[in-house]
Amino acid sequence: MQARRAARELALILFSQFDKKIVEYSDKDFEDIVLKSIRVLSNNSTEELKTAVGTLIDIKDYIDTYEADDPTNLERPIGVKNKPVAIPTTTDMSEKINTILDVVEKTIFALEIAEIAVLESQDDVKEYVLKIAKTFKEKHSEVDEQIQKFSKGWDINRLIKMDKDILRIAIVELLYTKSAPMKVVVDESLELAKKYSTDDSSAFINGILAKVIMENGID
C-alpha cells in the first residue's frame, strides 16, 4: 500500500470523528484522534483475522464430518483412514465457497488495516494526514460550498457522512494541497467509496468531483 493511499484512509477515519467545532481543533487534537483511530483499527483487524480463521476451521470440520459420516466410511474399521467421498450438492458447496470468499475479503481488509497502522508511524504519512486535516480546518466553508453547489439541490447536511468526508478530502487535495495528480485523487476517492460506503456512492462522488474539476479548470 502506498503511503499516500494510507494517508487518505487515515484522513477518512479522522474526518469521521470531526464535529461542527472543527475550527477549535488543535494540531494535538488531530494527532490524538489519528492515534486512537489506529489503535481501534489494529484491534479490529485482529478480531477480523480471528473470525476468518474460525470460519475456515468450521468449513473444514463440515467437510471432515461429511466424509466420516458417509456410509462407506461408517462401515470401515476404527482407525482406518477414510475414503474420499463424492462432494455434497453443488448448492451446498457453492455456499461454502461463497463463505470462503467472504472470509478472504475480510482477511485482506484486516491486513490492509494492519498495514495502515504500520505506515502511520512513517513521518510522510502522518504529515500528509495532518496537512489534509489542517487545510480542511482552514478551508472547510469553501470545501463544503463546492459540495453543496454540485449536489443537485441536496442539502449537504443530508448527504451520507462517509460520502461527504471522501469528497472533502478529495476537494482539499484538488484545490488546495495540489500534491497529487488529479486522476490519482479521483481514482482513490472512488476506491474509498467502494470500500467504505454504499453501492451508489462511487457514481455520486465521481459526478461531484468531475464538476469540481471542470469548474476549477484542474488538469
C-alpha positions as CSV (number, residue, x, y, z in Angstrom):
1,M,0.0,0.0,0.0
2,Q,1.4,3.4,-1.0
3,A,2.0,6.0,1.7
4,R,-0.4,8.5,0.2
5,R,-3.2,5.9,-0.1
6,A,-2.7,5.0,3.6
7,A,-2.8,8.7,4.4
8,R,-6.1,9.1,2.7
9,E,-7.7,6.3,4.6
10,L,-6.4,7.7,7.8
11,A,-7.7,11.1,6.9
12,L,-11.1,9.5,6.3
13,I,-11.1,8.0,9.7
14,L,-10.0,11.4,11.1
15,F,-12.8,13.2,9.3
16,S,-15.4,10.7,10.5
17,Q,-14.8,12.0,14.0
18,F,-15.0,15.7,13.2
19,D,-17.9,17.6,14.6
20,K,-19.1,21.1,13.9
21,K,-16.4,22.6,16.1
22,I,-13.5,21.6,13.8
23,V,-12.3,25.2,13.9
24,E,-11.5,24.7,17.6
25,Y,-9.3,21.7,17.0
26,S,-5.6,22.0,17.7
27,D,-2.8,20.1,16.0
28,K,-2.5,17.9,19.0
29,D,-6.2,17.1,18.8
30,F,-5.7,15.9,15.2
31,E,-2.7,13.8,16.2
32,D,-4.6,12.3,19.2
33,I,-7.6,11.3,17.0
34,V,-5.3,9.6,14.5
35,L,-3.5,7.7,17.2
36,K,-6.8,6.5,18.8
37,S,-8.2,5.5,15.4
38,I,-5.1,3.4,14.6
39,R,-5.5,1.6,17.9
40,V,-9.1,0.8,17.1
41,L,-8.3,-0.3,13.6
42,S,-5.5,-2.6,14.8
43,N,-7.8,-4.2,17.3
44,N,-10.5,-4.6,14.7
45,S,-8.0,-6.2,12.2
46,T,-7.0,-8.8,14.9
47,E,-10.6,-9.7,15.5
48,E,-11.4,-10.0,11.8
49,L,-8.5,-12.4,11.3
50,K,-9.6,-14.5,14.3
51,T,-13.1,-14.6,12.8
52,A,-11.7,-15.6,9.4
53,V,-9.7,-18.4,10.9
54,G,-12.7,-19.6,12.9
55,T,-14.8,-19.7,9.8
56,L,-12.3,-21.7,7.8
57,I,-12.0,-24.2,10.7
58,D,-15.8,-24.6,10.7
59,I,-15.8,-25.3,6.9
60,K,-13.0,-27.9,7.3
61,D,-14.9,-29.6,10.2
62,Y,-18.0,-29.7,8.0
63,I,-16.1,-31.4,5.2
64,D,-14.4,-33.8,7.5
65,T,-17.6,-34.8,9.2
66,Y,-19.4,-35.2,5.9
67,E,-16.7,-37.6,4.8
68,A,-16.7,-39.5,8.1
69,D,-20.5,-39.9,8.1
70,D,-20.7,-41.3,4.6
71,P,-22.0,-44.9,4.8
72,T,-18.8,-46.2,3.1
73,N,-16.6,-44.9,5.9
74,L,-19.0,-45.7,8.7
75,E,-18.5,-49.4,7.8
76,R,-14.7,-49.2,7.9
77,P,-12.8,-50.3,10.9
78,I,-11.9,-47.7,13.5
79,G,-8.5,-46.1,13.0
80,V,-8.5,-46.8,9.2
81,K,-8.2,-43.7,7.1
82,N,-11.5,-42.6,5.5
83,K,-12.0,-43.0,1.8
84,P,-12.7,-39.8,-0.2
85,V,-16.4,-39.5,-1.0
86,A,-18.5,-37.5,-3.5
87,I,-19.0,-33.9,-2.6
88,P,-22.4,-32.6,-1.4
89,T,-24.7,-30.9,-3.9
90,T,-23.4,-28.1,-5.9
91,T,-25.6,-25.7,-4.0
92,D,-24.1,-26.8,-0.7
93,M,-20.6,-26.4,-1.9
94,S,-21.3,-23.1,-3.6
95,E,-22.5,-21.7,-0.3
96,K,-19.3,-22.9,1.4
97,I,-17.2,-21.4,-1.4
98,N,-19.0,-18.1,-1.0
99,T,-18.3,-18.2,2.7
100,I,-14.6,-18.7,2.0
101,L,-14.6,-15.8,-0.5
102,D,-16.2,-13.6,2.2
103,V,-13.6,-14.7,4.7
104,V,-10.8,-14.0,2.2
105,E,-12.2,-10.5,1.6
106,K,-12.4,-9.8,5.3
107,T,-8.9,-11.1,5.8
108,I,-7.5,-8.8,3.1
109,F,-9.3,-5.9,4.6
110,A,-7.9,-6.7,8.0
111,L,-4.3,-7.0,6.6
112,E,-4.8,-3.6,4.8
113,I,-5.8,-2.1,8.1
114,A,-2.8,-3.6,9.8
115,E,-0.6,-2.2,7.1
116,I,-2.1,1.3,7.5
117,A,-1.3,1.0,11.2
118,V,2.3,0.3,10.4
119,L,2.5,3.1,7.8
120,E,1.0,5.6,10.3
121,S,4.4,5.7,12.1
122,Q,6.1,7.0,9.0
123,D,6.6,10.7,9.0
124,D,5.4,11.3,5.4
125,V,2.1,9.5,6.1
126,K,1.4,11.3,9.3
127,E,2.4,14.7,7.8
128,Y,0.1,14.2,4.8
129,V,-2.9,13.2,7.1
130,L,-2.3,16.3,9.2
131,K,-1.9,18.5,6.1
132,I,-5.3,17.4,4.8
133,A,-6.9,17.9,8.2
134,K,-5.4,21.3,8.8
135,T,-6.2,22.5,5.3
136,F,-9.8,21.4,5.8
137,K,-10.0,23.2,9.1
138,E,-8.9,26.5,7.3
139,K,-11.0,26.0,4.2
140,H,-14.0,23.9,5.4
141,S,-16.5,26.6,4.4
142,E,-15.2,26.8,0.8
143,V,-14.9,23.0,0.5
144,D,-18.4,22.4,1.7
145,E,-19.7,25.1,-0.6
146,Q,-18.2,23.2,-3.6
147,I,-20.0,20.0,-2.5
148,Q,-23.3,21.9,-1.9
149,K,-23.0,23.6,-5.3
150,F,-22.8,20.4,-7.3
151,S,-25.1,18.2,-5.2
152,K,-28.2,18.8,-7.4
153,G,-30.2,20.5,-4.7
154,W,-29.4,18.1,-1.9
155,D,-28.8,19.7,1.5
156,I,-25.2,18.9,2.4
157,N,-26.3,18.0,5.9
158,R,-28.4,15.2,4.5
159,L,-25.7,13.6,2.5
160,I,-24.2,10.3,3.7
161,K,-21.4,11.4,6.0
162,M,-18.9,8.9,4.5
163,D,-19.5,10.3,1.0
164,K,-19.2,13.8,2.3
165,D,-15.9,13.1,4.0
166,I,-14.5,11.4,1.0
167,L,-15.4,14.4,-1.1
168,R,-13.9,16.8,1.4
169,I,-10.6,15.0,1.4
170,A,-10.5,14.9,-2.4
171,I,-11.5,18.6,-2.8
172,V,-8.8,19.6,-0.3
173,E,-6.3,17.7,-2.4
174,L,-7.6,19.0,-5.7
175,L,-8.0,22.7,-4.8
176,Y,-5.5,23.4,-2.0
177,T,-2.7,20.9,-1.3
178,K,-2.3,20.0,-5.0
179,S,0.3,17.5,-4.2
180,A,-1.1,14.5,-6.1
181,P,-2.2,14.1,-9.7
182,M,-5.9,14.8,-10.3
183,K,-6.5,11.2,-11.7
184,V,-4.9,9.6,-8.6
185,V,-7.1,11.7,-6.3
186,V,-10.3,10.8,-8.1
187,D,-9.4,7.1,-8.6
188,E,-8.5,6.7,-4.9
189,S,-11.6,8.6,-3.8
190,L,-13.7,6.1,-5.8
191,E,-11.8,3.2,-4.2
192,L,-12.6,4.6,-0.7
193,A,-16.3,4.9,-1.7
194,K,-16.4,1.2,-2.9
195,K,-14.6,0.1,0.3
196,Y,-16.4,2.1,2.9
197,S,-19.7,3.4,1.6
198,T,-22.8,2.4,-0.4
199,D,-23.2,0.8,-3.9
200,D,-24.3,4.2,-5.3
201,S,-21.6,6.3,-3.7
202,S,-18.9,5.9,-6.3
203,A,-21.1,7.3,-9.1
204,F,-22.3,10.1,-6.9
205,I,-18.7,11.1,-5.8
206,N,-17.4,10.8,-9.3
207,G,-20.1,13.1,-10.6
208,I,-19.4,15.8,-8.0
209,L,-15.6,15.6,-8.5
210,A,-16.0,15.8,-12.2
211,K,-17.9,19.1,-11.8
212,V,-15.4,20.4,-9.3
213,I,-12.5,19.7,-11.7
214,M,-14.3,21.3,-14.6
215,E,-15.4,24.4,-12.6
216,N,-11.9,25.0,-11.3
217,G,-10.0,24.2,-14.5
218,I,-8.0,21.4,-13.0
219,D,-5.9,19.2,-15.3
